[in-house]
Amino acid sequence: MSQQTPQELELAVLLINALDLEDMAAEDINPEAPLFDASNSESLGLDSIDALEISLAIAKHYKVQLKADDETNKSIFHNLRSLSNYINTQRA
C-alpha cells in the first residue's frame, strides 16, 4: 500500500466523516485504490450518491466545486490521490 501524504490523510478524514464510514480509519485508505470499483477488493465500493456527498463536503471544506456533468469526473474520482491532486490544482 502506498503511503498517504498529509493532504491525502486530511481528505480521507473528510471522506470518512462525510460518508459515515464508522468502521474504517482514514489511515487505512490506500491512496491508490479505486474509490468506486466494487470488483476490486481494495476499493471502497462507493456509488454515485457517495460521489455527491463527497462533492458537497469538498465544496464546503475546500471551496472547490465538482460538477456532475464534468467529463473528467471519472479520472478525478478514480482514487484518493487523484481527488487530492485535483483539489490541490483547483486551490492553487
C-alpha positions as CSV (number, residue, x, y, z in Angstrom):
1,M,0.0,0.0,0.0
2,S,1.2,3.4,-0.9
3,Q,1.8,6.0,1.9
4,Q,-0.7,8.9,2.2
5,T,0.5,12.4,2.1
6,P,-0.7,14.8,4.8
7,Q,-3.2,16.3,2.3
8,E,-4.5,12.8,1.4
9,L,-4.9,12.0,5.1
10,E,-6.9,15.2,5.6
11,L,-9.1,14.3,2.6
12,A,-9.5,10.7,3.8
13,V,-10.8,12.0,7.2
14,L,-13.2,14.2,5.3
15,L,-14.5,11.2,3.3
16,I,-14.9,9.1,6.5
17,N,-16.9,11.8,8.1
18,A,-19.0,12.8,5.1
19,L,-19.9,9.1,4.3
20,D,-20.2,8.0,7.9
21,L,-17.7,5.2,7.4
22,E,-17.5,4.4,11.1
23,D,-15.8,1.1,10.7
24,M,-12.9,2.5,8.8
25,A,-9.9,4.6,9.8
26,A,-8.7,7.3,7.4
27,E,-5.2,5.9,7.6
28,D,-6.4,2.6,6.2
29,I,-7.5,4.1,2.9
30,N,-5.0,3.2,0.2
31,P,-4.5,6.5,-1.8
32,E,-4.1,4.5,-5.0
33,A,-7.0,2.1,-4.6
34,P,-10.1,2.8,-6.6
35,L,-12.9,4.6,-4.8
36,F,-15.8,3.2,-6.9
37,D,-14.8,-0.2,-8.3
38,A,-16.8,-2.7,-6.4
39,S,-15.0,-5.6,-8.2
40,N,-11.7,-4.5,-6.7
41,S,-11.1,-5.8,-3.1
42,E,-9.1,-2.7,-2.2
43,S,-11.9,-0.4,-3.4
44,L,-14.1,1.5,-1.0
45,G,-17.0,0.4,-3.3
46,L,-18.6,3.8,-3.3
47,D,-21.6,4.7,-5.5
48,S,-23.0,7.8,-7.2
49,I,-24.8,9.0,-4.1
50,D,-21.4,8.8,-2.2
51,A,-19.8,10.9,-5.0
52,L,-22.5,13.6,-4.4
53,E,-21.8,13.6,-0.7
54,I,-18.1,13.8,-1.3
55,S,-18.6,16.7,-3.7
56,L,-20.7,18.6,-1.2
57,A,-18.1,18.0,1.6
58,I,-15.2,19.1,-0.7
59,A,-17.1,22.3,-1.7
60,K,-17.8,23.1,1.9
61,H,-14.4,22.3,3.3
62,Y,-12.1,23.3,0.4
63,K,-14.3,25.7,-1.6
64,V,-13.7,23.6,-4.7
65,Q,-16.7,22.9,-6.9
66,L,-17.0,19.5,-8.6
67,K,-19.7,19.5,-11.4
68,A,-21.8,16.4,-12.1
69,D,-21.5,16.9,-15.9
70,D,-17.7,17.2,-15.9
71,E,-16.3,14.7,-18.4
72,T,-13.2,14.3,-16.3
73,N,-15.0,13.2,-13.1
74,K,-14.1,9.5,-13.7
75,S,-10.4,10.4,-13.5
76,I,-10.8,12.9,-10.7
77,F,-12.7,10.4,-8.5
78,H,-10.5,7.4,-9.5
79,N,-8.8,7.3,-6.1
80,L,-7.9,9.3,-3.1
81,R,-4.7,10.5,-4.7
82,S,-6.3,11.8,-7.9
83,L,-9.0,13.5,-5.9
84,S,-6.5,15.2,-3.7
85,N,-4.4,16.2,-6.7
86,Y,-7.4,17.8,-8.3
87,I,-8.3,19.7,-5.2
88,N,-4.7,21.0,-4.9
89,T,-4.7,22.2,-8.5
90,Q,-8.0,24.0,-8.1
91,R,-6.9,25.7,-4.9
92,A,-3.6,26.9,-6.4
